[in-house]
């Protein structure tokens, strides 16, 4: 008897649920709003959360926005939400149409806020998502031309066509700047860590970054790339590295493939210090006189030798003697790198003469300096050259860094770049 009653009750309960099953338009809207808001909750670390949900037969709106305490920012965001909602409700809308606004907020340090406002409009059964960013830095500028340039250069790693004039949005996140550029193939978004742009951001953020020896490139400073050919040499490559390590500086080593095996330790050490390892062919071949087949062997054998030590193929090739002919040009996917300052160290074998070449240059900004790994006099000159360059405001960078930050990655594979290109000023 008891069981029968229970069954009847369940039956009634089921049928009641079934009748009330079709949710009202209001319920649908409220559910959508709840789900939309939930997506952002874990990213709302800065400020208090304000919420507003309004259902209407002529279109509904729900917003969720931050109140950070920075009045200027708060009123901008408030204004933004109000004008979006007002614009939405002005047109012809039905009880099924709605607008949802929510946000992500960041506070990397005190008095700095980044906010991404996200908006979804649902009209006539289809949804459109948009996003707008707001940043606030007390007593500081959120974006400068140089910072924008640096962000564009970093974004070019993802898409070569990134144009610094086509930035769509940026936001100060907790440990990086999130930036989006509009490109022909679609939007390109990257997160650039503060540590990479520490010289270009508000002091309040830069100061909060842990003091680290991690080398960063400051695009506002002068840059020079020291290069050493014909190694590795077990004594002098290491002496050059001792100096670079002492000053937290780097250089580029154009190594001869058939010497790589015996100098593998020096190459590994150079790489660990952040130096660039590049190719100087397998046996110092003259690429101007060799056949295409001969050229390709010189390049591929050196690649194999270097890859065996570093795990990757070099991106740069310096043709021995700077000898470049028609057969070489366009036949390789490497950048062909010459030099713009020749120390003639192999000829002088004299520390002071090498130094005077450097010191007599009017400006070394953007230059590629040629030296060799084989001579004591060169290693001795480097001991004085590196601190002198740093004292005179230069950053020592690798050739790839110079190409990336000073020349905005505009170099093309298979072409030769030397004096007329690297003579920046
Ligand atoms: Ni050479």
Boltz pocket constraint, residues with backbone or C-beta under 6 A from the ligand:
constraints:
  - pocket:
      binder: B
      contacts: [[A, 229], [A, 230], [A, 280], [A, 284], [A, 320], [A, 321]]
      max_distance: 6.0
